[in-house]
Amino acid sequence: MTTIKQLLDTKGREVLSIGPDDSVFAAIKLMADENVGSLVVMEGERLAGIITERHYARNVFLKGRSSPNTVVGDIMEPTVICTSLGETVEECMAVMTSRSVRHLPVLEENVVVGVISIGDLVKSIIDGQKFIIDQLETYITR
């Protein structure tokens, strides 16, 4: 089984973040510029929350609020579901499914060392299945 450490070793460990006092507009712009669906919200070195496109849609757009005049801290999710480097892709998939989240910050000794998405997990599972199929095809054709 693939661990989150192995997944991040392949994907990379870049963590995009924003502060709770930054504008929602700045957060949405950064997400668009980087083609990501979430940002971790950091207060210094401490994980303070997470903001996603879903938070924007439900808490700014649908409520008629203004992105430049609303701060991230007002709409972020302060209770963040996280994972660790030793968890498996399958375990994270189960957590994401049961908790209806699409992004998990990865913590090592309370430090954010990466972020994984449901898409990262699906890609990892498909890659693993493809590897097994290739191995079986090679075995059968020998």
Secondary structure as GFF3:
##gff-version 3
##sequence-region A 1 142
A	DSSP	alpha_helix	4	11	.	.	.	ID=ss1
A	DSSP	beta_strand	17	18	.	.	.	ID=ss2
A	DSSP	alpha_helix	24	34	.	.	.	ID=ss3
A	DSSP	beta_strand	38	43	.	.	.	ID=ss4
A	DSSP	beta_strand	46	52	.	.	.	ID=ss5
A	DSSP	alpha_helix	53	56	.	.	.	ID=ss6
A	DSSP	pi_helix	57	61	.	.	.	ID=ss7
A	DSSP	alpha_helix	72	75	.	.	.	ID=ss8
A	DSSP	beta_strand	83	84	.	.	.	ID=ss9
A	DSSP	alpha_helix	89	99	.	.	.	ID=ss10
A	DSSP	beta_strand	103	108	.	.	.	ID=ss11
A	DSSP	beta_strand	111	117	.	.	.	ID=ss12
A	DSSP	alpha_helix	118	140	.	.	.	ID=ss13
###
